[in-house]
Amino acid sequence: MKKLISMILALTMIFSLSLTVMASQLPEDTVIDVTADFEEVAAAVPSTIYAVTITWEPDVNNNLTYTDNGVAYVWNPTSLKYEASPTQADDGWSGSAKYTINAVNRSNAAVNATITVNKVLDGIEPAIAFADGQDNVLEMGNAADGVTFEESSVGSPQEDSVEATVTVPANAPAISENNTKVATITITLTEATPADGE
């Protein structure tokens, strides 16, 4: 009896594991809905990438020079000796060193370039002047102004230039060798603020 009940129970379990459709025609398609969630992520703000090129070109007529006229002697026939010339030219500085400084901004931010001259030798205080009423700040706009994320949208380089002339006071201390460094020109880059006129 136990075997019979076990056999019936086993057959019942086997038939319950499979589902067989028995009909005179095929059933309708079984449709399973597949769902997905939507998540909108705000566009990332692009980080600022700086790309600024500074070039400079010395003027071919640069002539910043210290002249040491030495002592000129002339023969005095009355005293019968050489004497220092009374028309001796004064020693001192003359001329200037001119540079054309160009800046090109390819950054996605407006950039300013501030130009200063720096002393490198004791007693020699260089001065710097700029041509045509220009000042010591080169202002370069944002190369990405008006650019969108469309592939065809392209920015343009922003450029500025200045002529800077360095001089040394005529009575500044002497130098004694050619190509003596008497000053440096420093160009400092800073991000322009909206008030700087992007």
Residue pairs with C-beta under 8 A, 6 or more apart in sequence:
21 27
43 149
46 108
48 107
48 108
48 109
48 191
49 107
49 108
50 107
50 109
50 111
50 189
51 105
51 106
51 107
52 103
52 104
52 105
52 106
52 107
52 111
52 113
52 140
52 189
53 103
53 104
53 106
54 101
54 102
54 103
54 113
54 187
55 101
55 102
56 99
56 100
56 101
56 102
56 185
57 99
57 100
57 102
58 97
58 98
58 99
59 97
59 98
59 99
59 100
61 98
62 95
62 96
62 97
62 98
63 94
63 95
63 96
64 93
64 94
64 95
64 96
64 97
64 166
64 167
64 168
64 182
65 93
65 94
65 95
66 91
66 92
66 93
66 168
66 174
66 175
67 89
67 91
67 92
67 93
67 94
68 91
68 174
68 176
69 88
69 89
69 90
69 91
71 84
71 85
71 88
72 84
72 85
72 87
72 88
73 82
73 83
73 84
73 85
74 82
74 83
74 85
75 81
75 82
76 82
76 83
91 174
92 170
92 171
92 172
93 167
93 168
93 169
93 170
93 171
93 172
94 170
95 167
96 165
96 166
96 167
97 165
97 166
97 167
97 183
98 163
98 164
98 165
98 166
99 163
99 164
99 165
99 166
99 185
100 161
100 162
100 163
100 164
101 113
101 115
101 138
101 161
101 162
101 163
101 164
101 185
101 187
102 159
102 160
102 161
103 111
103 113
103 138
103 140
103 159
103 160
103 161
103 187
104 140
104 157
104 158
104 159
105 111
105 140
105 141
105 142
105 143
105 157
105 158
105 159
106 143
106 155
106 157
107 142
107 143
107 144
108 142
108 143
108 144
108 147
108 155
109 142
109 144
109 191
109 192
110 139
110 140
110 141
110 142
110 158
110 191
110 192
110 196
110 198
111 140
111 189
111 190
111 191
111 192
112 137
112 138
112 139
112 140
112 189
112 190
112 191
112 192
112 196
113 137
113 138
113 140
113 160
113 187
113 188
113 189
114 136
114 137
114 138
114 187
114 188
114 190
115 128
115 130
115 136
115 137
115 138
115 162
115 164
115 185
115 186
115 187
116 128
116 136
116 185
116 186
116 188
117 126
117 127
117 128
117 164
117 166
117 183
117 184
117 185
117 186
118 126
118 183
118 184
118 185
118 186
119 125
119 126
119 183
120 181
120 182
120 183
120 184
121 173
121 175
121 180
121 181
121 182
122 173
123 172
123 173
124 168
124 172
124 173
124 182
124 183
125 168
125 169
125 172
126 166
126 167
126 168
126 182
126 183
127 166
127 167
127 168
127 169
128 136
128 164
128 165
128 166
128 185
129 164
129 165
129 167
130 136
130 162
130 163
130 164
130 165
131 162
131 163
131 164
131 165
132 163
134 162
134 163
136 162
136 164
138 160
138 161
138 162
139 160
139 192
139 196
139 197
140 158
140 159
140 160
140 192
141 158
141 192
141 198
142 155
142 158
142 198
143 155
143 156
143 157
143 158
144 155
145 155
145 198
146 153
146 155
147 153
147 154
147 155
164 185
166 183
166 185
168 182
168 183
175 182
192 198
